[in-house]
């Protein structure tokens, strides 16, 4: 049986680095219990201007869209 080099359970540092390889480095959204560990990792490893905690999902979508329109880059909208 062949084994993959990727983890069977997605680890937050692996996922964060995978997104970085795709040029995704802007994160916004509403923290929740399912994304708690990933949000904490992003907070610890991203500049404050690249990780925005929003009051609600609508604001997060608007910020993601605005970031894309202003920069042409993909933004990650953190939501369960």
mmCIF file of the N, C-alpha and C atoms, coordinates in Angstrom:
data_MODEL
# 
_entry.id   MODEL 
# 
loop_
_atom_site.group_PDB 
_atom_site.id 
_atom_site.type_symbol 
_atom_site.label_atom_id 
_atom_site.label_alt_id 
_atom_site.label_comp_id 
_atom_site.label_asym_id 
_atom_site.label_entity_id 
_atom_site.label_seq_id 
_atom_site.pdbx_PDB_ins_code 
_atom_site.Cartn_x 
_atom_site.Cartn_y 
_atom_site.Cartn_z 
_atom_site.occupancy 
_atom_site.B_iso_or_equiv 
_atom_site.pdbx_formal_charge 
_atom_site.auth_seq_id 
_atom_site.auth_comp_id 
_atom_site.auth_asym_id 
_atom_site.auth_atom_id 
_atom_site.pdbx_PDB_model_num 
ATOM 1   N N  . UNK A 1 1  ? 0.846   -1.175 0.000  1.00 0.00 ? 1  UNK A N  1 
ATOM 2   C CA . UNK A 1 1  ? 0.000   0.000  0.000  1.00 0.00 ? 1  UNK A CA 1 
ATOM 3   C C  . UNK A 1 1  ? 0.893   1.241  0.000  1.00 0.00 ? 1  UNK A C  1 
ATOM 4   N N  . UNK A 1 2  ? 0.599   2.179  -0.890 1.00 0.00 ? 2  UNK A N  1 
ATOM 5   C CA . UNK A 1 2  ? 1.374   3.412  -0.974 1.00 0.00 ? 2  UNK A CA 1 
ATOM 6   C C  . UNK A 1 2  ? 0.815   4.444  -0.005 1.00 0.00 ? 2  UNK A C  1 
ATOM 7   N N  . UNK A 1 3  ? 1.697   5.192  0.598  1.00 0.00 ? 3  UNK A N  1 
ATOM 8   C CA . UNK A 1 3  ? 1.281   6.231  1.540  1.00 0.00 ? 3  UNK A CA 1 
ATOM 9   C C  . UNK A 1 3  ? 1.568   7.597  0.942  1.00 0.00 ? 3  UNK A C  1 
ATOM 10  N N  . UNK A 1 4  ? 0.677   8.499  1.180  1.00 0.00 ? 4  UNK A N  1 
ATOM 11  C CA . UNK A 1 4  ? 0.827   9.867  0.712  1.00 0.00 ? 4  UNK A CA 1 
ATOM 12  C C  . UNK A 1 4  ? 1.691   10.649 1.687  1.00 0.00 ? 4  UNK A C  1 
ATOM 13  N N  . UNK A 1 5  ? 2.360   11.670 1.173  1.00 0.00 ? 5  UNK A N  1 
ATOM 14  C CA . UNK A 1 5  ? 3.164   12.513 2.053  1.00 0.00 ? 5  UNK A CA 1 
ATOM 15  C C  . UNK A 1 5  ? 2.315   13.561 2.764  1.00 0.00 ? 5  UNK A C  1 
ATOM 16  N N  . UNK A 1 6  ? 1.042   13.678 2.395  1.00 0.00 ? 6  UNK A N  1 
ATOM 17  C CA . UNK A 1 6  ? 0.171   14.634 3.062  1.00 0.00 ? 6  UNK A CA 1 
ATOM 18  C C  . UNK A 1 6  ? -0.452  13.981 4.290  1.00 0.00 ? 6  UNK A C  1 
ATOM 19  N N  . UNK A 1 7  ? -0.706  14.760 5.320  1.00 0.00 ? 7  UNK A N  1 
ATOM 20  C CA . UNK A 1 7  ? -1.271  14.182 6.547  1.00 0.00 ? 7  UNK A CA 1 
ATOM 21  C C  . UNK A 1 7  ? -2.704  13.707 6.330  1.00 0.00 ? 7  UNK A C  1 
ATOM 22  N N  . UNK A 1 8  ? -3.122  12.677 7.078  1.00 0.00 ? 8  UNK A N  1 
ATOM 23  C CA . UNK A 1 8  ? -4.496  12.185 6.963  1.00 0.00 ? 8  UNK A CA 1 
ATOM 24  C C  . UNK A 1 8  ? -5.476  13.165 7.605  1.00 0.00 ? 8  UNK A C  1 
ATOM 25  N N  . UNK A 1 9  ? -5.075  13.817 8.670  1.00 0.00 ? 9  UNK A N  1 
ATOM 26  C CA . UNK A 1 9  ? -5.860  14.881 9.287  1.00 0.00 ? 9  UNK A CA 1 
ATOM 27  C C  . UNK A 1 9  ? -5.168  16.182 8.922  1.00 0.00 ? 9  UNK A C  1 
ATOM 28  N N  . UNK A 1 10 ? -5.895  17.086 8.332  1.00 0.00 ? 10 UNK A N  1 
ATOM 29  C CA . UNK A 1 10 ? -5.288  18.326 7.876  1.00 0.00 ? 10 UNK A CA 1 
ATOM 30  C C  . UNK A 1 10 ? -4.803  19.141 9.063  1.00 0.00 ? 10 UNK A C  1 
ATOM 31  N N  . UNK A 1 11 ? -3.523  19.339 9.132  1.00 0.00 ? 11 UNK A N  1 
ATOM 32  C CA . UNK A 1 11 ? -2.932  20.115 10.213 1.00 0.00 ? 11 UNK A CA 1 
ATOM 33  C C  . UNK A 1 11 ? -2.876  21.582 9.806  1.00 0.00 ? 11 UNK A C  1 
ATOM 34  N N  . UNK A 1 12 ? -3.049  22.450 10.780 1.00 0.00 ? 12 UNK A N  1 
ATOM 35  C CA . UNK A 1 12 ? -3.185  23.874 10.473 1.00 0.00 ? 12 UNK A CA 1 
ATOM 36  C C  . UNK A 1 12 ? -1.942  24.457 9.812  1.00 0.00 ? 12 UNK A C  1 
ATOM 37  N N  . UNK A 1 13 ? -0.757  24.075 10.257 1.00 0.00 ? 13 UNK A N  1 
ATOM 38  C CA . UNK A 1 13 ? 0.445   24.632 9.633  1.00 0.00 ? 13 UNK A CA 1 
ATOM 39  C C  . UNK A 1 13 ? 0.593   24.148 8.196  1.00 0.00 ? 13 UNK A C  1 
ATOM 40  N N  . UNK A 1 14 ? 0.235   22.908 7.934  1.00 0.00 ? 14 UNK A N  1 
ATOM 41  C CA . UNK A 1 14 ? 0.288   22.368 6.572  1.00 0.00 ? 14 UNK A CA 1 
ATOM 42  C C  . UNK A 1 14 ? -0.690  23.133 5.675  1.00 0.00 ? 14 UNK A C  1 
ATOM 43  N N  . UNK A 1 15 ? -1.916  23.334 6.155  1.00 0.00 ? 15 UNK A N  1 
ATOM 44  C CA . UNK A 1 15 ? -2.928  24.029 5.374  1.00 0.00 ? 15 UNK A CA 1 
ATOM 45  C C  . UNK A 1 15 ? -2.527  25.482 5.112  1.00 0.00 ? 15 UNK A C  1 
ATOM 46  N N  . UNK A 1 16 ? -2.011  26.158 6.131  1.00 0.00 ? 16 UNK A N  1 
ATOM 47  C CA . UNK A 1 16 ? -1.573  27.548 5.993  1.00 0.00 ? 16 UNK A CA 1 
ATOM 48  C C  . UNK A 1 16 ? -0.472  27.658 4.924  1.00 0.00 ? 16 UNK A C  1 
ATOM 49  N N  . UNK A 1 17 ? 0.497   26.765 4.997  1.00 0.00 ? 17 UNK A N  1 
ATOM 50  C CA . UNK A 1 17 ? 1.595   26.785 4.027  1.00 0.00 ? 17 UNK A CA 1 
ATOM 51  C C  . UNK A 1 17 ? 1.113   26.409 2.625  1.00 0.00 ? 17 UNK A C  1 
ATOM 52  N N  . UNK A 1 18 ? 0.141   25.510 2.539  1.00 0.00 ? 18 UNK A N  1 
ATOM 53  C CA . UNK A 1 18 ? -0.434  25.151 1.249  1.00 0.00 ? 18 UNK A CA 1 
ATOM 54  C C  . UNK A 1 18 ? -1.112  26.362 0.614  1.00 0.00 ? 18 UNK A C  1 
ATOM 55  N N  . UNK A 1 19 ? -1.882  27.104 1.406  1.00 0.00 ? 19 UNK A N  1 
ATOM 56  C CA . UNK A 1 19 ? -2.514  28.320 0.895  1.00 0.00 ? 19 UNK A CA 1 
ATOM 57  C C  . UNK A 1 19 ? -1.458  29.333 0.442  1.00 0.00 ? 19 UNK A C  1 
ATOM 58  N N  . UNK A 1 20 ? -0.384  29.454 1.203  1.00 0.00 ? 20 UNK A N  1 
ATOM 59  C CA . UNK A 1 20 ? 0.691   30.391 0.846  1.00 0.00 ? 20 UNK A CA 1 
ATOM 60  C C  . UNK A 1 20 ? 1.314   30.032 -0.498 1.00 0.00 ? 20 UNK A C  1 
ATOM 61  N N  . UNK A 1 21 ? 1.454   28.739 -0.785 1.00 0.00 ? 21 UNK A N  1 
ATOM 62  C CA . UNK A 1 21 ? 2.025   28.326 -2.079 1.00 0.00 ? 21 UNK A CA 1 
ATOM 63  C C  . UNK A 1 21 ? 1.116   28.718 -3.230 1.00 0.00 ? 21 UNK A C  1 
ATOM 64  N N  . UNK A 1 22 ? -0.161  28.929 -2.948 1.00 0.00 ? 22 UNK A N  1 
ATOM 65  C CA . UNK A 1 22 ? -1.132  29.352 -3.961 1.00 0.00 ? 22 UNK A CA 1 
ATOM 66  C C  . UNK A 1 22 ? -1.295  30.867 -3.991 1.00 0.00 ? 22 UNK A C  1 
ATOM 67  N N  . UNK A 1 23 ? -0.500  31.574 -3.193 1.00 0.00 ? 23 UNK A N  1 
ATOM 68  C CA . UNK A 1 23 ? -0.550  33.031 -3.168 1.00 0.00 ? 23 UNK A CA 1 
ATOM 69  C C  . UNK A 1 23 ? -1.654  33.600 -2.294 1.00 0.00 ? 23 UNK A C  1 
ATOM 70  N N  . UNK A 1 24 ? -2.251  32.773 -1.456 1.00 0.00 ? 24 UNK A N  1 
ATOM 71  C CA . UNK A 1 24 ? -3.328  33.245 -0.577 1.00 0.00 ? 24 UNK A CA 1 
ATOM 72  C C  . UNK A 1 24 ? -2.723  33.617 0.766  1.00 0.00 ? 24 UNK A C  1 
ATOM 73  N N  . UNK A 1 25 ? -2.750  34.921 1.071  1.00 0.00 ? 25 UNK A N  1 
ATOM 74  C CA . UNK A 1 25 ? -2.150  35.390 2.316  1.00 0.00 ? 25 UNK A CA 1 
ATOM 75  C C  . UNK A 1 25 ? -3.002  36.442 3.028  1.00 0.00 ? 25 UNK A C  1 
ATOM 76  N N  . UNK A 1 26 ? -4.233  36.626 2.580  1.00 0.00 ? 26 UNK A N  1 
ATOM 77  C CA . UNK A 1 26 ? -5.164  37.554 3.219  1.00 0.00 ? 26 UNK A CA 1 
ATOM 78  C C  . UNK A 1 26 ? -6.344  36.741 3.742  1.00 0.00 ? 26 UNK A C  1 
ATOM 79  N N  . UNK A 1 27 ? -6.624  36.878 5.036  1.00 0.00 ? 27 UNK A N  1 
ATOM 80  C CA . UNK A 1 27 ? -7.663  36.084 5.688  1.00 0.00 ? 27 UNK A CA 1 
ATOM 81  C C  . UNK A 1 27 ? -8.619  37.009 6.428  1.00 0.00 ? 27 UNK A C  1 
ATOM 82  N N  . UNK A 1 28 ? -9.900  36.787 6.264  1.00 0.00 ? 28 UNK A N  1 
ATOM 83  C CA . UNK A 1 28 ? -10.883 37.527 7.047  1.00 0.00 ? 28 UNK A CA 1 
ATOM 84  C C  . UNK A 1 28 ? -12.071 36.622 7.327  1.00 0.00 ? 28 UNK A C  1 
ATOM 85  N N  . UNK A 1 29 ? -12.746 36.905 8.416  1.00 0.00 ? 29 UNK A N  1 
ATOM 86  C CA . UNK A 1 29 ? -13.904 36.107 8.762  1.00 0.00 ? 29 UNK A CA 1 
ATOM 87  C C  . UNK A 1 29 ? -14.256 36.216 10.226 1.00 0.00 ? 29 UNK A C  1 
ATOM 88  N N  . UNK A 1 30 ? -15.273 35.439 10.586 1.00 0.00 ? 30 UNK A N  1 
ATOM 89  C CA . UNK A 1 30 ? -15.775 35.397 11.950 1.00 0.00 ? 30 UNK A CA 1 
ATOM 90  C C  . UNK A 1 30 ? -15.230 34.134 12.611 1.00 0.00 ? 30 UNK A C  1 
ATOM 91  N N  . UNK A 1 31 ? -14.493 34.262 13.700 1.00 0.00 ? 31 UNK A N  1 
ATOM 92  C CA . UNK A 1 31 ? -13.956 33.067 14.353 1.00 0.00 ? 31 UNK A CA 1 
ATOM 93  C C  . UNK A 1 31 ? -15.087 32.171 14.879 1.00 0.00 ? 31 UNK A C  1 
ATOM 94  N N  . UNK A 1 32 ? -14.868 30.875 14.811 1.00 0.00 ? 32 UNK A N  1 
ATOM 95  C CA . UNK A 1 32 ? -15.824 29.938 15.397 1.00 0.00 ? 32 UNK A CA 1 
ATOM 96  C C  . UNK A 1 32 ? -15.061 28.729 15.927 1.00 0.00 ? 32 UNK A C  1 
ATOM 97  N N  . UNK A 1 33 ? -15.764 27.849 16.592 1.00 0.00 ? 33 UNK A N  1 
ATOM 98  C CA . UNK A 1 33 ? -15.105 26.716 17.252 1.00 0.00 ? 33 UNK A CA 1 
ATOM 99  C C  . UNK A 1 33 ? -14.464 25.749 16.276 1.00 0.00 ? 33 UNK A C  1 
ATOM 100 N N  . UNK A 1 34 ? -15.020 25.589 15.078 1.00 0.00 ? 34 UNK A N  1 
ATOM 101 C CA . UNK A 1 34 ? -14.447 24.655 14.109 1.00 0.00 ? 34 UNK A CA 1 
ATOM 102 C C  . UNK A 1 34 ? -13.130 25.158 13.518 1.00 0.00 ? 34 UNK A C  1 
ATOM 103 N N  . UNK A 1 35 ? -12.993 26.458 13.408 1.00 0.00 ? 35 UNK A N  1 
ATOM 104 C CA . UNK A 1 35 ? -11.787 27.042 12.821 1.00 0.00 ? 35 UNK A CA 1 
ATOM 105 C C  . UNK A 1 35 ? -10.847 27.621 13.871 1.00 0.00 ? 35 UNK A C  1 
ATOM 106 N N  . UNK A 1 36 ? -11.113 27.356 15.113 1.00 0.00 ? 36 UNK A N  1 
ATOM 107 C CA . UNK A 1 36 ? -10.369 27.965 16.219 1.00 0.00 ? 36 UNK A CA 1 
ATOM 108 C C  . UNK A 1 36 ? -8.858  27.783 16.082 1.00 0.00 ? 36 UNK A C  1 
ATOM 109 N N  . UNK A 1 37 ? -8.396  26.569 15.838 1.00 0.00 ? 37 UNK A N  1 
ATOM 110 C CA . UNK A 1 37 ? -6.956  26.322 15.773 1.00 0.00 ? 37 UNK A CA 1 
ATOM 111 C C  . UNK A 1 37 ? -6.333  26.979 14.538 1.00 0.00 ? 37 UNK A C  1 
ATOM 112 N N  . UNK A 1 38 ? -7.050  26.959 13.408 1.00 0.00 ? 38 UNK A N  1 
ATOM 113 C CA . UNK A 1 38 ? -6.505  27.603 12.216 1.00 0.00 ? 38 UNK A CA 1 
ATOM 114 C C  . UNK A 1 38 ? -6.455  29.118 12.389 1.00 0.00 ? 38 UNK A C  1 
ATOM 115 N N  . UNK A 1 39 ? -7.512  29.693 12.939 1.00 0.00 ? 39 UNK A N  1 
ATOM 116 C CA . UNK A 1 39 ? -7.529  31.145 13.176 1.00 0.00 ? 39 UNK A CA 1 
ATOM 117 C C  . UNK A 1 39 ? -6.405  31.563 14.120 1.00 0.00 ? 39 UNK A C  1 
ATOM 118 N N  . UNK A 1 40 ? -6.163  30.767 15.148 1.00 0.00 ? 40 UNK A N  1 
ATOM 119 C CA . UNK A 1 40 ? -5.062  31.064 16.079 1.00 0.00 ? 40 UNK A CA 1 
ATOM 120 C C  . UNK A 1 40 ? -3.728  30.998 15.358 1.00 0.00 ? 40 UNK A C  1 
ATOM 121 N N  . UNK A 1 41 ? -3.554  30.020 14.470 1.00 0.00 ? 41 UNK A N  1 
ATOM 122 C CA . UNK A 1 41 ? -2.303  29.896 13.720 1.00 0.00 ? 41 UNK A CA 1 
ATOM 123 C C  . UNK A 1 41 ? -2.111  31.100 12.797 1.00 0.00 ? 41 UNK A C  1 
ATOM 124 N N  . UNK A 1 42 ? -3.179  31.503 12.120 1.00 0.00 ? 42 UNK A N  1 
ATOM 125 C CA . UNK A 1 42 ? -3.099  32.672 11.236 1.00 0.00 ? 42 UNK A CA 1 
ATOM 126 C C  . UNK A 1 42 ? -2.759  33.915 12.040 1.00 0.00 ? 42 UNK A C  1 
ATOM 127 N N  . UNK A 1 43 ? -3.386  34.092 13.189 1.00 0.00 ? 43 UNK A N  1 
ATOM 128 C CA . UNK A 1 43 ? -3.093  35.239 14.046 1.00 0.00 ? 43 UNK A CA 1 
ATOM 129 C C  . UNK A 1 43 ? -1.624  35.276 14.441 1.00 0.00 ? 43 UNK A C  1 
ATOM 130 N N  . UNK A 1 44 ? -1.064  34.126 14.762 1.00 0.00 ? 44 UNK A N  1 
ATOM 131 C CA . UNK A 1 44 ? 0.334   34.046 15.205 1.00 0.00 ? 44 UNK A CA 1 
ATOM 132 C C  . UNK A 1 44 ? 1.338   34.168 14.064 1.00 0.00 ? 44 UNK A C  1 
ATOM 133 N N  . UNK A 1 45 ? 0.906   33.910 12.813 1.00 0.00 ? 45 UNK A N  1 
ATOM 134 C CA . UNK A 1 45 ? 1.864   33.826 11.708 1.00 0.00 ? 45 UNK A CA 1 
ATOM 135 C C  . UNK A 1 45 ? 1.628   34.799 10.568 1.00 0.00 ? 45 UNK A C  1 
ATOM 136 N N  . UNK A 1 46 ? 0.633   35.658 10.687 1.00 0.00 ? 46 UNK A N  1 
ATOM 137 C CA . UNK A 1 46 ? 0.345   36.638 9.634  1.00 0.00 ? 46 UNK A CA 1 
ATOM 138 C C  . UNK A 1 46 ? 0.443   38.046 10.198 1.00 0.00 ? 46 UNK A C  1 
ATOM 139 N N  . UNK A 1 47 ? 0.829   39.003 9.352  1.00 0.00 ? 47 UNK A N  1 
ATOM 140 C CA . UNK A 1 47 ? 0.788   40.403 9.799  1.00 0.00 ? 47 UNK A CA 1 
ATOM 141 C C  . UNK A 1 47 ? -0.660  40.795 10.119 1.00 0.00 ? 47 UNK A C  1 
ATOM 142 N N  . UNK A 1 48 ? -0.837  41.681 11.050 1.00 0.00 ? 48 UNK A N  1 
ATOM 143 C CA . UNK A 1 48 ? -2.175  42.072 11.509 1.00 0.00 ? 48 UNK A CA 1 
ATOM 144 C C  . UNK A 1 48 ? -3.039  42.585 10.350 1.00 0.00 ? 48 UNK A C  1 
ATOM 145 N N  . UNK A 1 49 ? -2.442  43.230 9.373  1.00 0.00 ? 49 UNK A N  1 
ATOM 146 C CA . UNK A 1 49 ? -3.222  43.755 8.249  1.00 0.00 ? 49 UNK A CA 1 
ATOM 147 C C  . UNK A 1 49 ? -3.639  42.671 7.258  1.00 0.00 ? 49 UNK A C  1 
ATOM 148 N N  . UNK A 1 50 ? -3.145  41.460 7.425  1.00 0.00 ? 50 UNK A N  1 
ATOM 149 C CA . UNK A 1 50 ? -3.502  40.349 6.541  1.00 0.00 ? 50 UNK A CA 1 
ATOM 150 C C  . UNK A 1 50 ? -4.474  39.376 7.191  1.00 0.00 ? 50 UNK A C  1 
ATOM 151 N N  . UNK A 1 51 ? -4.895  39.637 8.443  1.00 0.00 ? 51 UNK A N  1 
ATOM 152 C CA . UNK A 1 51 ? -5.858  38.784 9.133  1.00 0.00 ? 51 UNK A CA 1 
ATOM 153 C C  . UNK A 1 51 ? -6.864  39.677 9.843  1.00 0.00 ? 51 UNK A C  1 
ATOM 154 N N  . UNK A 1 52 ? -8.035  39.790 9.254  1.00 0.00 ? 52 UNK A N  1 
ATOM 155 C CA . UNK A 1 52 ? -9.061  40.691 9.762  1.00 0.00 ? 52 UNK A CA 1 
ATOM 156 C C  . UNK A 1 52 ? -10.209 39.875 10.341 1.00 0.00 ? 52 UNK A C  1 
ATOM 157 N N  . UNK A 1 53 ? -10.518 40.104 11.600 1.00 0.00 ? 53 UNK A N  1 
ATOM 158 C CA . UNK A 1 53 ? -11.667 39.469 12.233 1.00 0.00 ? 53 UNK A CA 1 
ATOM 159 C C  . UNK A 1 53 ? -12.853 40.400 12.039 1.00 0.00 ? 53 UNK A C  1 
ATOM 160 N N  . UNK A 1 54 ? -13.914 39.867 11.447 1.00 0.00 ? 54 UNK A N  1 
ATOM 161 C CA . UNK A 1 54 ? -15.080 40.690 11.132 1.00 0.00 ? 54 UNK A CA 1 
ATOM 162 C C  . UNK A 1 54 ? -16.230 40.411 12.093 1.00 0.00 ? 54 UNK A C  1 
ATOM 163 N N  . UNK A 1 55 ? -17.191 41.324 12.120 1.00 0.00 ? 55 UNK A N  1 
ATOM 164 C CA . UNK A 1 55 ? -18.337 41.202 13.020 1.00 0.00 ? 55 UNK A CA 1 
ATOM 165 C C  . UNK A 1 55 ? -19.354 40.182 12.527 1.00 0.00 ? 55 UNK A C  1 
ATOM 166 N N  . UNK A 1 56 ? -19.408 39.984 11.205 1.00 0.00 ? 56 UNK A N  1 
ATOM 167 C CA . UNK A 1 56 ? -20.366 39.024 10.655 1.00 0.00 ? 56 UNK A CA 1 
ATOM 168 C C  . UNK A 1 56 ? -19.883 38.531 9.288  1.00 0.00 ? 56 UNK A C  1 
ATOM 169 N N  . UNK A 1 57 ? -20.554 37.513 8.772  1.00 0.00 ? 57 UNK A N  1 
ATOM 170 C CA . UNK A 1 57 ? -20.142 36.890 7.515  1.00 0.00 ? 57 UNK A CA 1 
ATOM 171 C C  . UNK A 1 57 ? -20.280 37.836 6.321  1.00 0.00 ? 57 UNK A C  1 
ATOM 172 N N  . UNK A 1 58 ? -21.307 38.689 6.353  1.00 0.00 ? 58 UNK A N  1 
ATOM 173 C CA . UNK A 1 58 ? -21.497 39.641 5.257  1.00 0.00 ? 58 UNK A CA 1 
ATOM 174 C C  . UNK A 1 58 ? -20.327 40.597 5.123  1.00 0.00 ? 58 UNK A C  1 
ATOM 175 N N  . UNK A 1 59 ? -19.832 41.068 6.240  1.00 0.00 ? 59 UNK A N  1 
ATOM 176 C CA . UNK A 1 59 ? -18.667 41.957 6.230  1.00 0.00 ? 59 UNK A CA 1 
ATOM 177 C C  . UNK A 1 59 ? -17.434 41.218 5.709  1.00 0.00 ? 59 UNK A C  1 
ATOM 178 N N  . UNK A 1 60 ? -17.296 39.957 6.086  1.00 0.00 ? 60 UNK A N  1 
ATOM 179 C CA . UNK A 1 60 ? -16.152 39.161 5.620  1.00 0.00 ? 60 UNK A CA 1 
ATOM 180 C C  . UNK A 1 60 ? -16.189 38.984 4.101  1.00 0.00 ? 60 UNK A C  1 
ATOM 181 N N  . UNK A 1 61 ? -17.368 38.706 3.561  1.00 0.00 ? 61 UNK A N  1 
ATOM 182 C CA . UNK A 1 61 ? -17.505 38.554 2.106  1.00 0.00 ? 61 UNK A CA 1 
ATOM 183 C C  . UNK A 1 61 ? -17.195 39.873 1.412  1.00 0.00 ? 61 UNK A C  1 
ATOM 184 N N  . UNK A 1 62 ? -17.700 40.971 1.951  1.00 0.00 ? 62 UNK A N  1 
ATOM 185 C CA . UNK A 1 62 ? -17.437 42.285 1.358  1.00 0.00 ? 62 UNK A CA 1 
ATOM 186 C C  . UNK A 1 62 ? -15.948 42.620 1.391  1.00 0.00 ? 62 UNK A C  1 
ATOM 187 N N  . UNK A 1 63 ? -15.284 42.307 2.495  1.00 0.00 ? 63 UNK A N  1 
ATOM 188 C CA . UNK A 1 63 ? -13.840 42.575 2.594  1.00 0.00 ? 63 UNK A CA 1 
ATOM 189 C C  . UNK A 1 63 ? -13.053 41.711 1.617  1.00 0.00 ? 63 UNK A C  1 
ATOM 190 N N  . UNK A 1 64 ? -13.443 40.456 1.487  1.00 0.00 ? 64 UNK A N  1 
ATOM 191 C CA . UNK A 1 64 ? -12.766 39.560 0.541  1.00 0.00 ? 64 UNK A CA 1 
ATOM 192 C C  . UNK A 1 64 ? -12.925 40.071 -0.885 1.00 0.00 ? 64 UNK A C  1 
ATOM 193 N N  . UNK A 1 65 ? -14.135 40.483 -1.221 1.00 0.00 ? 65 UNK A N  1 
ATOM 194 C CA . UNK A 1 65 ? -14.393 41.011 -2.564 1.00 0.00 ? 65 UNK A CA 1 
ATOM 195 C C  . UNK A 1 65 ? -13.608 42.300 -2.803 1.00 0.00 ? 65 UNK A C  1 
ATOM 196 N N  . UNK A 1 66 ? -13.611 43.184 -1.818 1.00 0.00 ? 66 UNK A N  1 
ATOM 197 C CA . UNK A 1 66 ? -12.863 44.434 -1.945 1.00 0.00 ? 66 UNK A CA 1 
ATOM 198 C C  . UNK A 1 66 ? -11.370 44.196 -2.084 1.00 0.00 ? 66 UNK A C  1 
ATOM 199 N N  . UNK A 1 67 ? -10.843 43.257 -1.316 1.00 0.00 ? 67 UNK A N  1 
ATOM 200 C CA . UNK A 1 67 ? -9.413  42.919 -1.421 1.00 0.00 ? 67 UNK A CA 1 
ATOM 201 C C  . UNK A 1 67 ? -9.100  42.420 -2.825 1.00 0.00 ? 67 UNK A C  1 
ATOM 202 N N  . UNK A 1 68 ? -9.959  41.554 -3.348 1.00 0.00 ? 68 UNK A N  1 
ATOM 203 C CA . UNK A 1 68 ? -9.727  41.025 -4.698 1.00 0.00 ? 68 UNK A CA 1 
ATOM 204 C C  . UNK A 1 68 ? -9.820  42.122 -5.752 1.00 0.00 ? 68 UNK A C  1 
ATOM 205 N N  . UNK A 1 69 ? -10.818 42.994 -5.624 1.00 0.00 ? 69 UNK A N  1 
ATOM 206 C CA . UNK A 1 69 ? -10.976 44.076 -6.596 1.00 0.00 ? 69 UNK A CA 1 
ATOM 207 C C  . UNK A 1 69 ? -9.803  45.052 -6.542 1.00 0.00 ? 69 UNK A C  1 
ATOM 208 N N  . UNK A 1 70 ? -9.268  45.296 -5.358 1.00 0.00 ? 70 UNK A N  1 
ATOM 209 C CA . UNK A 1 70 ? -8.162  46.246 -5.207 1.00 0.00 ? 70 UNK A CA 1 
ATOM 210 C C  . UNK A 1 70 ? -6.817  45.671 -5.622 1.00 0.00 ? 70 UNK A C  1 
ATOM 211 N N  . UNK A 1 71 ? -6.635  44.363 -5.409 1.00 0.00 ? 71 UNK A N  1 
ATOM 212 C CA . UNK A 1 71 ? -5.315  43.776 -5.640 1.00 0.00 ? 71 UNK A CA 1 
ATOM 213 C C  . UNK A 1 71 ? -5.266  42.758 -6.772 1.00 0.00 ? 71 UNK A C  1 
ATOM 214 N N  . UNK A 1 72 ? -6.426  42.213 -7.133 1.00 0.00 ? 72 UNK A N  1 
ATOM 215 C CA . UNK A 1 72 ? -6.452  41.146 -8.137 1.00 0.00 ? 72 UNK A CA 1 
ATOM 216 C C  . UNK A 1 72 ? -6.063  39.792 -7.566 1.00 0.00 ? 72 UNK A C  1 
ATOM 217 N N  . UNK A 1 73 ? -5.833  39.735 -6.262 1.00 0.00 ? 73 UNK A N  1 
ATOM 218 C CA . UNK A 1 73 ? -5.422  38.488 -5.605 1.00 0.00 ? 73 UNK A CA 1 
ATOM 219 C C  . UNK A 1 73 ? -6.602  37.833 -4.907 1.00 0.00 ? 73 UNK A C  1 
ATOM 220 N N  . UNK A 1 74 ? -6.434  36.562 -4.621 1.00 0.00 ? 74 UNK A N  1 
ATOM 221 C CA . UNK A 1 74 ? -7.462  35.794 -3.933 1.00 0.00 ? 74 UNK A CA 1 
ATOM 222 C C  . UNK A 1 74 ? -7.382  36.053 -2.430 1.00 0.00 ? 74 UNK A C  1 
ATOM 223 N N  . UNK A 1 75 ? -8.532  36.189 -1.795 1.00 0.00 ? 75 UNK A N  1 
ATOM 224 C CA . UNK A 1 75 ? -8.616  36.325 -0.343 1.00 0.00 ? 75 UNK A CA 1 
ATOM 225 C C  . UNK A 1 75 ? -9.307  35.086 0.220  1.00 0.00 ? 75 UNK A C  1 
ATOM 226 N N  . UNK A 1 76 ? -8.956  34.724 1.418  1.00 0.00 ? 76 UNK A N  1 
ATOM 227 C CA . UNK A 1 76 ? -9.595  33.597 2.074  1.00 0.00 ? 76 UNK A CA 1 
ATOM 228 C C  . UNK A 1 76 ? -10.640 34.114 3.047  1.00 0.00 ? 76 UNK A C  1 
ATOM 229 N N  . UNK A 1 77 ? -11.869 33.681 2.851  1.00 0.00 ? 77 UNK A N  1 
ATOM 230 C CA . UNK A 1 77 ? -12.961 34.039 3.744  1.00 0.00 ? 77 UNK A CA 1 
ATOM 231 C C  . UNK A 1 77 ? -13.170 32.871 4.690  1.00 0.00 ? 77 UNK A C  1 
ATOM 232 N N  . UNK A 1 78 ? -12.802 33.033 5.953  1.00 0.00 ? 78 UNK A N  1 
ATOM 233 C CA . UNK A 1 78 ? -12.864 31.955 6.932  1.00 0.00 ? 78 UNK A CA 1 
ATOM 234 C C  . UNK A 1 78 ? -14.270 31.809 7.475  1.00 0.00 ? 78 UNK A C  1 
ATOM 235 N N  . UNK A 1 79 ? -14.845 30.665 7.197  1.00 0.00 ? 79 UNK A N  1 
ATOM 236 C CA . UNK A 1 79 ? -16.237 30.411 7.613  1.00 0.00 ? 79 UNK A CA 1 
ATOM 237 C C  . UNK A 1 79 ? -16.445 28.906 7.657  1.00 0.00 ? 79 UNK A C  1 
ATOM 238 N N  . UNK A 1 80 ? -17.234 28.461 8.631  1.00 0.00 ? 80 UNK A N  1 
ATOM 239 C CA . UNK A 1 80 ? -17.501 27.022 8.684  1.00 0.00 ? 80 UNK A CA 1 
ATOM 240 C C  . UNK A 1 80 ? -18.586 26.619 7.746  1.00 0.00 ? 80 UNK A C  1 
# 
